[in-house]
Amino acid sequence: MNRSTIEVEGKKIPLHSLNTLIIGSGAAALNAAVSLYKYDQKDIAVATDLWGGGTSNNAGSDKQTYYKLSVSGDSPDSPLEMARDLFKGGCMHGDIALCESMNSAQAFFNLVSLGVPFPHDRYGGYVGYKTDHDPRGRATSAGPLTSHLMFKALSKEVKEKGITVFDKHEIIGLLSSGEGPEKSVVGAMAIDRSQIDKENYGFVIFNAVNVVLATGGPAGIYKTSVYPESQVGSHGLAFAIGAIGNNLTESQFGLASIKFRWNLSGTYQQVIPRYVSTDKDGQDEREFLNDYFPDMEKLATAIFLKGYQWPFDPRKVLEYGSSLIDILVYQETVLKGRRVYLDYTQNPIGGGVLEDFSFECLNKEAYDYLDKSDALLGTPIERLQKMNQPAIDIYKEHRIDITKEYLEIAVCAQHNNGGLKGNIWWESNVRHLFPVGEANGTHGVYRPGGSALNSGQVGSLRAAMYIAKRYMGDPPQDKEFLDLAHDQIADKLAFAESVIDSNLENDSLLRESRNEIQERITAYGAHIREPNKIKDVIDKAWQFYHKLQSDMSVSSAKKLPDAFKNMDLCLTHALYLEAIGEYLEKRGQSRGSYLVKNP
Ligand SMILES: Cc1cc2nc3c(=O)[nH]c(=O)nc-3n(C[C@H](O)[C@H](O)[C@H](O)COP(=O)(O)OP(=O)(O)OC[C@H]3O[C@@H](n4cnc5c(N)ncnc54)[C@H](O)[C@@H]3O)c2cc1C
């Protein structure tokens, strides 16, 4: 990597020139870095807004799943079979499905060799189990924090190899040249938070032959979200230079706690907690589900099934299915403005509308499951203590004691199945730009649980392979680079200068604008979609984007990264709504993890 300084609009700015810049420090980014190094491309660097930020290092669930080719015992499997199953999920390209299956074993055993403790038997067989949409028991798990363990192993490798990391570098723009099919990324602009008080606002420029964009899902556009707080997303960077989106309509939503963000799947539901809602101030407690279920058997069964039918699924709403609960939680929280909680200290109460909960009213499947788990015990918390004590402990670690207090919940965004378009080497339509991991929209409509982690590892490996074979050259000299990028850098500098207003008393616009984006998406772009309202909502989204372009202001340079981030999220939310609008206009129906309202 060559380090120099350039001057743009009278400001001196550091310039780093290198073959490949990798943006992000999640499991996909770090695997891209490690793979490039292995394939002998060592002129690389990682730039990340926060080392260890993002979903991989900070999210997990009851049993966080990694979906891979079956490699043990007598379970027959083949890459073609696995590709077929990925393809069957819908809206997934067959060739990409085949790449994800063909390279699955290689990517998985790379993690094994780096020390991720995936369980194996004494003969070395990595035995699998069945996850959702998985006919063959391809799933494995290293526990509730599988992706964190992947981050840990990969980050150790990055450090050991001495790969350069630019920490606290928020990428605020990608640089491109050319037009149409010839358009190519040529670098990126960042704000180095540690230098933000300098005259150049901490601007740093990367002159790169290739950019691997591993910035994760667009978590920041959602109000209710189980993505970790440190994951915000940066799809707007790519959209702004003309990268095409893919399946932007498809995301996964489900029930999660909101004070500490954690999925409420598995045993959290199988122990059949009591659902209650209150008004905003915690008054007027009601067992709101009772009004919509005909008897306690159907209600208790729906709650139980939510354990392994976690994502909202419109096919599981009718006949008092488990996803009816998500709709009713949404109705309480979003439409009625109330708050919803799980209470593990008491069984569901009929309140005169239904009979009270008892084991007699459980269906056979639920009863047998609890019986086999020796968990036919008095209250939900006693059952949870028996079946999964760590599920209680993890809340204790975050100062929530579910043995005593209510747990506030909402229907939350968890994963983006869509994202940026890529080819079989994960290269986008903008040449030399490789969106990998969750940022790449390869995941189809009904992905088997755990396939996101597989896809992230395979995609980053494939991108590295391609770069190492085809795009190995050096970046252009400084002058040549500046000829391409000068005006784009000057535009960003001008925007930064224009938004700083030292007379501003507070940064309420920043807060309010993030809030407006999130409320719009959670009401109209999440798991309930409204054909009659979407056109109007899209108009409002664009009007807001243009308003922010002219009115954005912050009280000091310290807030510049947030200003850029809100612009990014605002563009992202408008484009996601556009995609949803187009789907609804073409009479697209409920599918995946959303319900299209139908009069
Ligand atoms: C609660 C939960 C449970 C899940 N369970 C499963 C599961 O069981 N199985 C499964 O397969 N998947 C699961 N997922 C999904 C999976 O964890 C993620 O898709 C995956 O970890 C994403 O990895 P990534 O490397 O693409 O992105 P991330 O790990 O999110 O990393 C993104 C990185 O980019 C950085 N970044 C973003 N923008 C910028 C910028 N502008 N400048 C600099 N840096 C930037 C972030 O700080 C971060 O380091 C789950 C997700 C959640 C939230």
The ligand as an SDF file (V2000), in Angstrom:
LIG
                    3D

 53 58  0  0  0  0  0  0  0  0999 V2000
  -30.3550  -12.0620   15.9400 C   0  0  0  0  0  0  0  0  0  0  0  0
  -29.7730  -12.6520   14.6860 C   0  0  0  0  0  0  0  0  0  0  0  0
  -29.6780  -14.0220   14.5520 C   0  0  0  0  0  0  0  0  0  0  0  0
  -29.1470  -14.5740   13.3920 C   0  0  0  0  0  0  0  0  0  0  0  0
  -29.0640  -15.9360   13.2770 N   0  0  0  0  0  0  0  0  0  0  0  0
  -28.5430  -16.4680   12.1480 C   0  0  0  0  0  0  0  0  0  0  0  0
  -28.4030  -17.8830   12.0200 C   0  0  0  0  0  0  0  0  0  0  0  0
  -28.7600  -18.6390   12.9220 O   0  0  0  0  0  0  0  0  0  0  0  0
  -27.8420  -18.3590   10.8700 N   0  0  0  0  0  0  0  0  0  0  0  0
  -27.4410  -17.5410    9.8430 C   0  0  0  0  0  0  0  0  0  0  0  0
  -26.9500  -18.0440    8.8320 O   0  0  0  0  0  0  0  0  0  0  0  0
  -27.5640  -16.2170    9.9550 N   0  0  0  0  0  0  0  0  0  0  0  0
  -28.0940  -15.6700   11.0740 C   0  0  0  0  0  0  0  0  0  0  0  0
  -28.1990  -14.3110   11.1640 N   0  0  0  0  0  0  0  0  0  0  0  0
  -27.7000  -13.4910   10.0510 C   0  0  0  0  0  0  0  0  0  0  0  0
  -26.1800  -13.4170   10.0620 C   0  0  0  0  0  0  0  0  0  0  0  0
  -25.7070  -13.3570   11.3870 O   0  0  0  0  0  0  0  0  0  0  0  0
  -25.7060  -12.1820    9.2990 C   0  0  0  0  0  0  0  0  0  0  0  0
  -26.3090  -12.1810    8.0190 O   0  0  0  0  0  0  0  0  0  0  0  0
  -24.1920  -12.1600    9.1310 C   0  0  0  0  0  0  0  0  0  0  0  0
  -23.5450  -12.2440   10.3770 O   0  0  0  0  0  0  0  0  0  0  0  0
  -23.7750  -10.8910    8.4100 C   0  0  0  0  0  0  0  0  0  0  0  0
  -22.3660  -10.8990    8.2820 O   0  0  0  0  0  0  0  0  0  0  0  0
  -21.6480   -9.8060    7.3840 P   0  0  0  0  0  0  0  0  0  0  0  0
  -20.2030  -10.0470    7.5410 O   0  0  0  0  0  0  0  0  0  0  0  0
  -22.2350   -9.7730    6.0370 O   0  0  0  0  0  0  0  0  0  0  0  0
  -22.0510   -8.4020    8.0700 O   0  0  0  0  0  0  0  0  0  0  0  0
  -21.8370   -7.8780    9.5470 P   0  0  0  0  0  0  0  0  0  0  0  0
  -21.3390   -8.9040   10.4580 O   0  0  0  0  0  0  0  0  0  0  0  0
  -23.0980   -7.1620    9.9220 O   0  0  0  0  0  0  0  0  0  0  0  0
  -20.6700   -6.8090    9.3760 O   0  0  0  0  0  0  0  0  0  0  0  0
  -20.8710   -5.5760    8.7300 C   0  0  0  0  0  0  0  0  0  0  0  0
  -19.6410   -4.7420    9.0130 C   0  0  0  0  0  0  0  0  0  0  0  0
  -19.6230   -3.5640    8.2230 O   0  0  0  0  0  0  0  0  0  0  0  0
  -19.2790   -2.4490    9.0310 C   0  0  0  0  0  0  0  0  0  0  0  0
  -19.7780   -1.2690    8.3250 N   0  0  0  0  0  0  0  0  0  0  0  0
  -21.0410   -1.0250    7.9010 C   0  0  0  0  0  0  0  0  0  0  0  0
  -21.0950    0.1450    7.2540 N   0  0  0  0  0  0  0  0  0  0  0  0
  -19.8310    0.6510    7.2520 C   0  0  0  0  0  0  0  0  0  0  0  0
  -19.2610    1.8420    6.7230 C   0  0  0  0  0  0  0  0  0  0  0  0
  -19.9780    2.7520    6.0610 N   0  0  0  0  0  0  0  0  0  0  0  0
  -17.9430    2.0460    6.9020 N   0  0  0  0  0  0  0  0  0  0  0  0
  -17.1760    1.1490    7.5770 C   0  0  0  0  0  0  0  0  0  0  0  0
  -17.6690    0.0080    8.0910 N   0  0  0  0  0  0  0  0  0  0  0  0
  -18.9940   -0.2410    7.9210 C   0  0  0  0  0  0  0  0  0  0  0  0
  -19.9180   -2.8070   10.3690 C   0  0  0  0  0  0  0  0  0  0  0  0
  -19.4020   -2.1100   11.4560 O   0  0  0  0  0  0  0  0  0  0  0  0
  -19.5560   -4.2780   10.4540 C   0  0  0  0  0  0  0  0  0  0  0  0
  -18.2440   -4.4490   10.9100 O   0  0  0  0  0  0  0  0  0  0  0  0
  -28.7300  -13.7430   12.3290 C   0  0  0  0  0  0  0  0  0  0  0  0
  -28.8330  -12.3580   12.4560 C   0  0  0  0  0  0  0  0  0  0  0  0
  -29.3430  -11.8080   13.6320 C   0  0  0  0  0  0  0  0  0  0  0  0
  -29.4560  -10.3140   13.7440 C   0  0  0  0  0  0  0  0  0  0  0  0
  1  2  1  0
  2  3  1  0
  2 52  2  0
  3  4  2  0
  4  5  1  0
  4 50  1  0
  5  6  2  0
  6  7  1  0
  6 13  1  0
  7  8  2  0
  7  9  1  0
  9 10  1  0
 10 11  2  0
 10 12  1  0
 12 13  2  0
 13 14  1  0
 14 15  1  0
 14 50  1  0
 15 16  1  0
 16 17  1  0
 16 18  1  0
 18 19  1  0
 18 20  1  0
 20 21  1  0
 20 22  1  0
 22 23  1  0
 23 24  1  0
 24 25  2  0
 24 26  1  0
 24 27  1  0
 27 28  1  0
 28 29  2  0
 28 30  1  0
 28 31  1  0
 31 32  1  0
 32 33  1  0
 33 34  1  0
 33 48  1  0
 34 35  1  0
 35 36  1  0
 35 46  1  0
 36 37  1  0
 36 45  1  0
 37 38  2  0
 38 39  1  0
 39 40  1  0
 39 45  2  0
 40 41  1  0
 40 42  2  0
 42 43  1  0
 43 44  2  0
 44 45  1  0
 46 47  1  0
 46 48  1  0
 48 49  1  0
 50 51  2  0
 51 52  1  0
 52 53  1  0
M  END
$$$$
